[in-house]
Each structure stands twice: as structure tokens, then as C-alpha cells.
Amino acid sequence: MLQLDRRKLDIVLARQCLSITDAVKLAGLSNALLTRIFSGKCTLTTKTLGKLSTALKVDPTELIKDE
């Protein structure tokens, strides 16, 4: 199961001088969705991961937890 790594996401955002709000807007996602993913109330789909990684111009593996 894919899991978004908050620490990795924060690093990518810091490198690009973006906030989480900026990132979700660029990806066409909602803050609520990201909150549900981080809280475990919603699973991370490949589509959501793809939108987020494309918006941030990073490889999807840079945003997920290592298994």
C-alpha cells in the first residue's frame, strides 16, 4: 500500500518554497484530501500520487514512504 511520507513532502516543498496549500492547488487536489491521507482515513491512490508528483515536478518515489 502506498503511503505519503510527510517528511519527504515537506523537504520537496521547502526546496521549491511552496506551502502544502500551494502544492494541492497546483495538483488540483483539496487540503481535506491530503489531511485524510495523512490521518489514515483515506488511502493514497496512484492517481493522487501522480497528480501531486507531477505538480511538484518530482518522481513519485520522492514522496512515498520507504518500505
N, C-alpha and C positions, 0 to 999 in steps of 0.2 A: 504494500500500500504506500502510495506517495505521501510524504509529509513535508510541508513547507517549513524550512528552517528559518526562524525569526532572526537569529543572529546573522546568518548569511544574507538575508534580505536587507537587514539594517546596514551591513557593510556595503552592499551594492548601492543602496540609496545614498549613503554617505559619500561614496566615490562620485556620484552624479549630482550631489547637492539637491536631493529630492526628499520630500516627505512621503509617508505612506499614502496620504491623500492625493498627492501628485501622481504617484505610481498607479493607484487604482483608476484615476481619471484617464491617464494615458492608455491603460489597458482596457478601458470600457467596463470596469467592474465596479462593485459598490463596496464602501467601507464595511457595511454589515456582513457581506460575504466573507471578507478577509477576517473579520472578527470571529465569525462562526468557524472558519477553518482553523484559526489559531486556538480556539477554545475546545476544539474536537467535536463540535456539534454538527459539523459538515465535513465531508471528505474532499480532499483536493483532487480535482479531475485533471486529466491530461489537457483538456481544452482550456481550463482556467490557468494551469501552469504555462501553457503555450502562450496565452494572451499576455500574461504578466512578464514572461521572459522576453517575448518579442517587444513589448513596450519599453522594457529596460535595456534592450539590445545585449542580452547575455544568454549564454547557453542555459537551458533549463536545469542542468545538473548543478549550476551555481546557486540554485535556490532551494534545493531539496536536502533533507537530512541524509547523511551517510548511513547506510545500513550495516 
